[in-house]
Amino acid sequence: MMPIDSASARRVADTYDTAEARTERERTLELLDPRAGEQILVVGTGPGHLLDEVARAVGPGATGVDPDPVMVTLARRRCGTRAVVTQRALAGPGSLPGGPYDAVACLQVLEFLDDLPAAVAELYRVLRPGGRLLVLDTDWTSLHWPGPGQDRHRRIRDAWCTTVPRSRLPYELGPLLQRAGFGGEWTRRMPMRGPASTGYGAALREMVADAAPGRCGLTRADVDVWASGVAFCGDEPFSVDRWFLGAVRP
Ligand SMILES: C[S@@+](CC[C@H](N)C(=O)[O-])C[C@H]1O[C@@H](n2cnc3c(N)ncnc32)[C@H](O)[C@@H]1O
């Protein structure tokens, strides 16, 4: 899911205009609750859709970081002068700019990182006391595709999960947040569901089909048969469980 070249970065970017992504963003904004005058940091802006909406709510205090140059360009283009976007990666101490922030949003980033305790400590560091953290990550093991051949679906899902360092992060993150000093943790499941052959489902199917060959014993031909089988299912839904996790720096 992480962009590795400019074509895949742009393909990830296109998924943000789908109905599924818009619904998820509306829910994100409700939970983040950005208020006028707040300083808010979006970690891993992607193409900047959420950052732009945060900036419109808070005024001049919106900041975003992303290590990917294509994403930074897209986010800057989308946000214009409303937000500051810097090419930076969340990692260990001092990796994030500025602060202290009233809130930090870190959506679908932590599941891709190797040193999670260091990243969580850095999120804690940049928040003010009382500041809010909002995280969203995916339980990729819950990924379901329509159509016959459950064994092939399972192999494809297993292959995709090998591309994500922490494919079940939502179940691991709570204790990590507590160890970093956060309090008031809460979680909320946000199932993502939509037609498998259009919108987000189609984009995800293409990303999975690109990544799966050579993993879990799958050949390109196996994956092509799977992808055309899913495409043939038309409006039948794919689904995957995302989880919001929130916490406060005491
Ligand atoms: C799956 S996209 C999610 C984008 C956005 N956060 C969202 O959920 O809408 C992952 C994004 O995280 C960025 N990213 C990858 N490693 C990162 C890191 N260490 N710190 C911050 N962002 C990172 C990628 O470049 C990409 O834009």
The ligand as an SDF file (V2000), in Angstrom:
LIG
                    3D

 27 29  0  0  0  0  0  0  0  0999 V2000
   -1.7380    4.4930    2.7850 C   0  0  0  0  0  0  0  0  0  0  0  0
   -1.2040    6.1340    2.6490 S   0  0  0  0  0  0  0  0  0  0  0  0
   -2.2600    6.9510    3.8250 C   0  0  0  0  0  0  0  0  0  0  0  0
   -2.3990    8.4250    3.5860 C   0  0  0  0  0  0  0  0  0  0  0  0
   -3.2870    9.1860    4.5810 C   0  0  0  0  0  0  0  0  0  0  0  0
   -2.6800    9.2030    5.8730 N   0  0  0  0  0  0  0  0  0  0  0  0
   -4.6780    8.6090    4.6900 C   0  0  0  0  0  0  0  0  0  0  0  0
   -4.9620    7.6840    5.4350 O   0  0  0  0  0  0  0  0  0  0  0  0
   -5.5320    9.0890    3.9920 O   0  0  0  0  0  0  0  0  0  0  0  0
    0.2880    6.1290    3.5450 C   0  0  0  0  0  0  0  0  0  0  0  0
    0.9910    7.4820    3.5040 C   0  0  0  0  0  0  0  0  0  0  0  0
    1.9640    7.5200    4.5390 O   0  0  0  0  0  0  0  0  0  0  0  0
    3.1510    8.0420    4.0230 C   0  0  0  0  0  0  0  0  0  0  0  0
    4.2500    7.5410    4.8600 N   0  0  0  0  0  0  0  0  0  0  0  0
    5.0090    6.4410    4.7060 C   0  0  0  0  0  0  0  0  0  0  0  0
    5.9210    6.3260    5.6780 N   0  0  0  0  0  0  0  0  0  0  0  0
    5.7260    7.3950    6.4850 C   0  0  0  0  0  0  0  0  0  0  0  0
    6.3650    7.8640    7.6610 C   0  0  0  0  0  0  0  0  0  0  0  0
    7.3780    7.2030    8.2280 N   0  0  0  0  0  0  0  0  0  0  0  0
    5.9210    9.0130    8.2050 N   0  0  0  0  0  0  0  0  0  0  0  0
    4.8850    9.6890    7.6550 C   0  0  0  0  0  0  0  0  0  0  0  0
    4.2480    9.2940    6.5360 N   0  0  0  0  0  0  0  0  0  0  0  0
    4.6620    8.1640    5.9710 C   0  0  0  0  0  0  0  0  0  0  0  0
    3.1820    7.5570    2.5850 C   0  0  0  0  0  0  0  0  0  0  0  0
    4.0490    8.3080    1.7870 O   0  0  0  0  0  0  0  0  0  0  0  0
    1.7240    7.7170    2.1930 C   0  0  0  0  0  0  0  0  0  0  0  0
    1.4250    8.9870    1.7300 O   0  0  0  0  0  0  0  0  0  0  0  0
  1  2  1  0
  2  3  1  0
  2 10  1  0
  3  4  1  0
  4  5  1  0
  5  6  1  0
  5  7  1  0
  7  8  2  0
  7  9  1  0
 10 11  1  0
 11 12  1  0
 11 26  1  0
 12 13  1  0
 13 14  1  0
 13 24  1  0
 14 15  1  0
 14 23  1  0
 15 16  2  0
 16 17  1  0
 17 18  1  0
 17 23  2  0
 18 19  1  0
 18 20  2  0
 20 21  1  0
 21 22  2  0
 22 23  1  0
 24 25  1  0
 24 26  1  0
 26 27  1  0
M  CHG  2   2   1   9  -1
M  END
$$$$
